[in-house]
Each structure stands twice: as C-alpha cells, then as structure tokens.
Amino acid sequence: MKPLKEFTIPFVGLKVGKHQFDYDIKNAFFKHFEYEDFNNAQVKVDLLLEKKSTLLELHFKISGFVNINCDTTNELYNQTIENESDLVVNFGDEYNDENIDILIIPHGTYEISIQQYIYELIVLAVPIKRIHPGIEDGTLDSEILDKLEELSPRFKEEENKKEDDMDPRWNKLKNLLTDK
C-alpha cells in the first residue's frame, strides 16, 4: 500500500517541543485501504507530536461520526466515535512495530507515516454490534423490525403455561419456601 503524502510527517525539520497536526478524514481515506463498511465518514483527528532529543511521542485523539448499516435492520445511521491512543517512536537498528505502543524506526529516518494508526483508531472505535439508536429508544419504524417482533418467540406465555401445567404438589412445596 502506497503511503498517503498528507499523513507523512517529516519530523527531522521540527524543533524539539510540541507540535499540533489536525486532519479531517473523509470516506476517500478508507477507499485507500479498500475498507467499504462505512457509507460516509466525517472524523477529526488531533495529533500532538512531542519531539524530544532521542524519541518522538505521538498522542492521537479522534472524534466524529461514521455512517454505517445497522446489524439488525440494515438501516443507515450515524455512529458517533471517539478514541485516543499514544505512540512512542524510538530509533534503533531496524524497523520494529511488534509492540502496540512503541514503534522503532531505523537511525537516519527523517519522516513517519501515521495513516495506518489513524485507520486502526477509527475502525476500532466503531462498536462490534452496530445497533441503530432508534431501536434502543423505540422510535425507529421499520418493516424489518416489525417482522422480527412478529416472529420472535413468546417466552412469558410459555412460562405461564408451564406453571399452570405443573403438578399441584410442587406448588405446595414452593409455598414452604415463601412461608418463612
């Protein structure tokens, strides 16, 4: 995968201290990764890069929304997302990204690409089970939701029927427990 130029930070020319970078992520960013779960995306990334004499500290903070399909009804909705992450970039003999919080890049490297970290932060901020907020508060009117309600099993009716069909001797034993 070819790195996107706007997400490459040439840190060699930066002074020691804190530097702020802001990015607006749209759907085209995810097409670069061939990720098609989002119908639309509008995410703001705030990156605070602190350059020190021997290492770099990056603090990512994302916020915004992605438009996705509900797992239950397949209705489109905007899922609000927020996430934060820290990354320490250190210098070593060879490239090593085995540790999740530490990236080791070879001495002499003058820039770092952050597109993969931004991509992972956004994708991991989306819940695994995607439920339309209208389902949770009961305001969504959908044919699929009506059909699911119609076909769902009726547990309470079955429980009452089972209690009625139970041997009356068991009911007397239940009364012993409640008579205390």
C-alpha positions as semicolon CSV with decimal commas, in nm:
position;residue;x (nm);y (nm);z (nm)
1;M;0,000;0,000;0,000
2;K;0,137;0,337;-0,103
3;P;0,154;0,591;0,182
4;L;-0,065;0,898;0,153
5;K;0,153;1,208;0,133
6;E;-0,060;1,421;0,368
7;F;-0,023;1,164;0,650
8;T;0,356;1,160;0,634
9;I;0,524;1,386;0,890
10;P;0,884;1,493;0,818
11;F;0,995;1,529;1,180
12;V;1,362;1,597;1,108
13;G;1,297;1,968;1,045
14;L;1,084;2,017;1,356
15;K;1,224;2,182;1,667
16;V;1,233;1,999;2,000
17;G;0,895;2,053;2,166
18;K;0,523;2,004;2,097
19;H;0,367;2,030;1,752
20;Q;-0,006;2,011;1,666
21;F;-0,139;1,844;1,350
22;D;-0,508;1,832;1,251
23;Y;-0,664;1,605;0,989
24;D;-1,016;1,575;0,852
25;I;-1,087;1,219;0,746
26;K;-1,348;1,156;0,477
27;N;-1,465;0,840;0,302
28;A;-1,188;0,861;0,038
29;F;-0,935;0,778;0,312
30;F;-1,098;0,438;0,369
31;K;-1,115;0,363;-0,003
32;H;-0,736;0,381;0,000
33;F;-0,741;0,091;0,250
34;E;-1,015;-0,088;0,050
35;Y;-1,240;-0,072;0,357
36;E;-1,602;-0,042;0,250
37;D;-1,800;-0,080;0,575
38;F;-1,855;0,294;0,607
39;N;-2,108;0,466;0,379
40;N;-1,976;0,805;0,482
41;A;-1,722;0,931;0,732
42;Q;-1,651;1,263;0,894
43;V;-1,380;1,225;1,154
44;K;-1,147;1,485;1,301
45;V;-0,801;1,373;1,410
46;D;-0,596;1,581;1,652
47;L;-0,235;1,472;1,671
48;L;0,003;1,614;1,928
49;L;0,361;1,527;1,839
50;E;0,620;1,594;2,106
51;K;0,971;1,580;1,970
52;K;1,242;1,502;2,222
53;S;1,613;1,463;2,161
54;T;1,604;1,081;2,145
55;L;1,242;0,994;2,063
56;L;0,900;1,113;1,948
57;E;0,576;1,091;2,145
58;L;0,252;1,098;1,949
59;H;-0,090;1,143;2,108
60;F;-0,383;1,072;1,874
61;K;-0,736;1,188;1,954
62;I;-1,022;1,119;1,713
63;S;-1,384;1,230;1,720
64;G;-1,665;1,243;1,469
65;F;-1,907;1,002;1,309
66;V;-1,925;0,726;1,051
67;N;-2,238;0,634;0,862
68;I;-2,293;0,256;0,883
69;N;-2,568;-0,003;0,845
70;C;-2,749;-0,139;1,149
71;D;-2,685;-0,509;1,209
72;T;-3,049;-0,572;1,298
73;T;-3,248;-0,372;1,043
74;N;-2,985;-0,275;0,784
75;E;-3,099;0,088;0,823
76;L;-2,832;0,356;0,777
77;Y;-2,736;0,566;1,079
78;N;-2,454;0,789;1,202
79;Q;-2,241;0,624;1,470
80;T;-2,055;0,873;1,689
81;I;-1,699;0,765;1,758
82;E;-1,424;0,882;1,991
83;N;-1,088;0,726;2,062
84;E;-0,743;0,815;2,195
85;S;-0,406;0,649;2,168
86;D;-0,042;0,716;2,245
87;L;0,256;0,602;2,040
88;V;0,624;0,631;2,125
89;V;0,861;0,638;1,828
90;N;1,214;0,537;1,913
91;F;1,523;0,492;1,698
92;G;1,702;0,161;1,659
93;D;1,896;-0,057;1,417
94;E;1,594;-0,181;1,223
95;Y;1,220;-0,119;1,182
96;N;1,012;-0,294;1,450
97;D;0,639;-0,249;1,517
98;E;0,577;-0,563;1,724
99;N;0,480;-0,365;2,033
100;I;0,146;-0,187;2,010
101;D;0,261;0,131;2,189
102;I;0,622;0,153;2,067
103;L;0,746;0,190;1,712
104;I;1,116;0,152;1,644
105;I;1,243;0,308;1,323
106;P;1,598;0,291;1,183
107;H;1,850;0,566;1,260
108;G;1,857;0,818;0,978
109;T;1,482;0,803;0,913
110;Y;1,352;1,156;0,863
111;E;0,975;1,104;0,835
112;I;0,697;0,888;0,975
113;S;0,371;0,776;0,817
114;I;0,074;0,783;1,053
115;Q;-0,204;0,673;0,816
116;Q;-0,218;0,315;0,947
117;Y;-0,252;0,431;1,309
118;I;-0,535;0,670;1,220
119;Y;-0,712;0,397;1,022
120;E;-0,689;0,149;1,310
121;L;-0,806;0,404;1,568
122;I;-1,117;0,485;1,367
123;V;-1,208;0,126;1,280
124;L;-1,157;0,010;1,638
125;A;-1,373;0,294;1,774
126;V;-1,682;0,155;1,598
127;P;-1,877;-0,088;1,820
128;I;-1,875;-0,455;1,723
129;K;-2,254;-0,477;1,739
130;R;-2,400;-0,191;1,541
131;I;-2,747;-0,106;1,670
132;H;-2,949;0,185;1,532
133;P;-3,028;0,429;1,818
134;G;-3,395;0,423;1,711
135;I;-3,416;0,055;1,809
136;E;-3,290;0,122;2,161
137;D;-3,528;0,409;2,229
138;G;-3,820;0,263;2,030
139;T;-3,854;0,546;1,776
140;L;-3,745;0,354;1,466
141;D;-4,035;0,246;1,245
142;S;-3,911;-0,028;1,014
143;E;-4,077;-0,317;0,834
144;I;-3,786;-0,543;0,926
145;L;-3,822;-0,454;1,294
146;D;-4,199;-0,524;1,281
147;K;-4,135;-0,862;1,117
148;L;-3,870;-0,951;1,377
149;E;-4,116;-0,864;1,656
150;E;-4,384;-1,076;1,491
151;L;-4,154;-1,378;1,455
152;S;-3,987;-1,354;1,796
153;P;-4,072;-1,628;2,047
154;R;-4,319;-1,552;2,324
155;F;-4,140;-1,661;2,641
156;K;-4,378;-1,518;2,902
157;E;-4,682;-1,700;2,763
158;E;-4,489;-2,028;2,764
159;E;-4,371;-1,974;3,124
160;N;-4,727;-1,913;3,246
161;K;-4,846;-2,222;3,059
162;K;-4,573;-2,435;3,218
163;E;-4,667;-2,315;3,568
164;D;-5,033;-2,398;3,504
165;D;-4,945;-2,748;3,378
166;M;-4,725;-2,816;3,681
167;D;-4,823;-3,077;3,937
168;P;-5,006;-2,902;4,229
169;R;-4,784;-3,079;4,481
170;W;-4,487;-2,874;4,359
171;N;-4,683;-2,555;4,422
172;K;-4,731;-2,663;4,786
173;L;-4,355;-2,712;4,815
174;K;-4,296;-2,364;4,672
175;N;-4,522;-2,223;4,942
176;L;-4,295;-2,375;5,207
177;L;-4,011;-2,159;5,079
178;T;-4,218;-1,839;5,086
179;D;-4,387;-1,903;5,426
180;K;-4,071;-1,833;5,628
